[in-house]
Amino acid sequence: QILRRLIADIADVEQVDDAPVVHRTSVDIAALARAIAHARVAHDSVKKLSLNFSATKNADAIVTDRDLVERVIWIFADNACRNAPVSSEVRAEVKSDGKELTVAFTDSGPALPATHIPHVFTIDYRAWAKQRDGRPGRGLSLPFTHLALSRLGGNVAVDSPTPDTTRFSFTLPRIS
């Protein structure tokens, strides 16, 4: 099963890298992020995580590729839940400044060491030998997000705003 997932992840990265067409449609990013965040937190019932979701009023529908954005949101939500300690909070935020829409997922620690931040979107790079939940990482999900968002004209970022948090975010332009 691990080998099948690895092959599927490699195929996803290759598909995004080689895809000639982006299928744009109107997507309610706040609703999509809320649904994915709730589903992913609920999936981790053993860890007893809580979700703090917020969205600004103007974080409504944008024109983008729903499939790519959905995959990126799942990856960020999964990453936050896997790296969050037991009985902690995962924050999901969607906001817009009118020109761009930003989605961010923050786990409550420990923070990703600063030496890893420049490398996390590089294929096959793993910040931890094993994920903090004990499972081995493959080093492909975060590079996928970088490729997908580049394809959509967006950006991806990671930072550790406090010693106890790591935040992954992406920004997409509003396209008419």
N, C-alpha and C positions, 0 to 999 in steps of 0.2 A: 504494500500500500504506500509506503514512503517513496519507493521508486516511481510509482505511478504519479504521485503528487509532484515529485521533482520534474518528471518529464512534462507534465501539464504546465508547471510554472515556466519551464524553459520555452515551451511552445507559446505561452502567453506573451513572454518578453519578445520573442521573435516575431509574433503576429503584430504587435504594436509597432515594433521597429520597422517592419516592412509594409504596413498597411497603407495603401494609396489613398483611401477615402475615410473621412471622419463623418459619421452619420449624425447630423445635428438635428435636435428637436427641442421643444420647450420642456424643461425639467424643473420641478419644484424641489430645489436642492434641500431646503429646510425640512420638508416633509420626508424626503428620502433619507436624509441623515438621521432624523428623529427615529424613523422606523428601524433602520439598521442598528443604531446605537442601542435602542431598547431590546431588539432581538439578540444582539451580541452579549449585552450585559446579562440578560435572562439565561442565555446559554451557559454562563459560568456560575450556576447557582451554588456550587460548592464553595466558591470564593466569597460569596455574599457581598458582591460589589454593589454600590449604589451609583445611579446615573444622575448627573446634574446637566440637563440640556437647556440651552438658551439659544434664541434666534431673534435678531432684530426684526422689526416690522417690515423693513424694506428688503429682507432676505427672501425674496420670493422666486418665481420661476426665471430661469435664464436659458438661453439657447446654447446647448452643448450636446455632446455624445453621452447619452444616458448610460449605456453599458460600461464605458470606460470610467465615468465618474462613480458609478455604483461600485465597481471593483475597487477603486481607490478608497472610497469611504469604508468598505468592508475591511480592507487591509489596515487602515488607520484605526478603526474600531477594534479589530482583532488584536492589533499590536498593543493598544492601550490596555485592553482587558488582560492579555497574557502577562504584561509587565507590571500590572497593578498588584500591590500586596493584598492579602486576604482582608476582607471587611473594610476596604478603602473605597474611594470615590474615583469614578472616571467622569471627566468633564467633556462635553461635546458642545461646540459653539459654532453658530452660523451667523455671519454678519456681512453687511454690504455697505459700501460707501457711495453707492450709486454708479460707480464705474467698474468696480470689481466685487466679487463675492468671495468670502474667505470661510473655509471650514477648518476647524481645529479640534483635535482630540488630545487631551492631557491626562496622563496617568499620575498617580500620587506616589511615585518614587520606587527606588532611588533614582536620582537624575542620571541621564546618560552622560558619561564622562566627556568633557570638552574635547579630548583628543580623538574621540570617535565621530563627533558631529560632522566634520568635513567628508567622511568616508561612507556614511550609512546608505547613500543612494548609489554606491558602486556595486556592480554585480559581483557576487560571491563574498562580499564583505560581511562579517558578523561581528557586532560589537561585543557579544558574549559567546563563549564557547558553546553554551547552551542557553536557550531562552530562560528568563527568570522563572518560568513555570516548569523548568526541567526538560522541556522538549528541545531537540536540536533544531536550529534554524537552518534555512537553505541559502539565505543571502540573495533571494530573487524578488521577494515581494516589494521591498522599498525601491529597488531599481525600476520595477514595473511602474510604480506610481510616478517616478520621475519621467520615464519615457511617455507614459500616457498623458501626463499634464503638459509636457513639452509639445506633444502633438496637438493639444487643445489650446495652445497659446497661454497656458497657465504656468504657475510656479509652485514648487514644493519647498518646504522648509522644516527644519527641526531646531529646537532650542530647549534649554533647561532654564526656565525662568526663575526657579528656586532650587536649592540643593536637593529638594525632595520631589521634583516634578520633571517630566519630559513632555514636550508638546510637539506633535507633528501637525503641520497645517498645509493647506494648499489654497491657492488663489486662482480664480478663473475670471477672465474679462467678460463683461456684459457685451454681447454681440446682438445687434438688431436683426 
